[in-house]
């Protein structure tokens, strides 16, 4: 793991611990979150078949700040999931701390009707 920062290694360790426990099924797929320095990405994944059902990101989201855009992404992915008939998911924060953009995305998805 050369050229990796200590912060990145810690996040990857947290992510592996989370993924050992969190698995998406057809009845309850996984809502996976990835946060970069500028954008946030969300996917709803069925791990049994290895397919991504819906995806959303903040690259084109409307909003003034990163947290507001994250909330819009959460609401958007929830709307797409509900259109497919997915009402409940398991939340995979991807090793990121549950604060800031990740929390706003989760709150936006819950407000839009997704259960987790």
N, C-alpha and C positions, 0 to 999 in steps of 0.2 A: 504494500500500500504506500508506495513512494509518492511524493508530491501531493499528499492529502493533508489537509489541516486537521488539527485535533478536534475542532468543532464538527467537521464533516464525518470523521470517524465515530464520534459519539452519537451523531444522528443516525448513522447507518446501524450501529449496534442497537439503538432503541428501536429502529425500524424492524430489524430481524427479530427482536423479542416480541414486538407487536404482531408480526406476521406469523409467528409460531402459534398464536392463539386465535387470530382473526381470519376467518375463511368465509368467502361469499358463496352462497348456494343459489339455486334457481328461485327458491321461495324468498330468500333474503340476501340479495347480492351485496357486494362490498363497495362502499363509497370511499375511493382512494383519493388522497389529497397530496399534491406536490406544490411546494412554494419555492419560487426562485427569488432573487433579489428584487425583481420588478413585477413579476406576474404570479398568478396562482392558477393551478390547473386541477380539475376534478373529473374523475371517471367513475362510472358505476360498472362493476365487473362481476361476471359470473365465473367464479374460479373452477367450478366443476367442468365447464366446457372451455374455459380459457378465453372467453369473448368479452369484449367491451360493449356494453349495451348502449350507453350514452356518454358523451364527453362535453365538457364546457371549460372555457378558460377566460381569463380577464384581459386578453390582448385586445379584444374589441368591445369590452364591457363599458357601459356608460357610467360615469361617476367621477367625483373630484379627487378622491384619495384612494390609496390601495385598500384600506379597510372597507370603504364603501363599495368598491369594485368587487371585493371578495364576497360581500353580502349579495350583490347582484348575481354573481356566479352561482352561489348557493341556491338562490331562488330559481335561477334558470335551469340548473340541473335537476332540481326537484320537479319543476314543471314538466321537463322532458321525461323524467322517470314516471311521473303520474300518468302521462299520456300513454306510456307503454304498459301501465297496469302495475308498476312497482310502487308499493306504498311503504314498505319497511326495508331498511338497509342496516348493515353493520358499518360503523365508522372507522376508517383506517387513516389516522393522522400522519402516517408516513414517517414517524420518528420526530416530527416537528412538535414543539411544545404547543399545548392547547391554549393559545393566547393570540391576540392580535388578529392577523388575517385568517388563521385557521379557525378560530372561534367565531369570527364574523361569518365565514362560509357556512359553518355548522348552524349558526343561528338563522341565517337566511334560508337554508334548506328546511329547517324545522318550521319556520313561519310559513313557508309555502306548502306545507302539508306532509313532508317526508318524516317518517318515524324512525328514530334511533336513540 
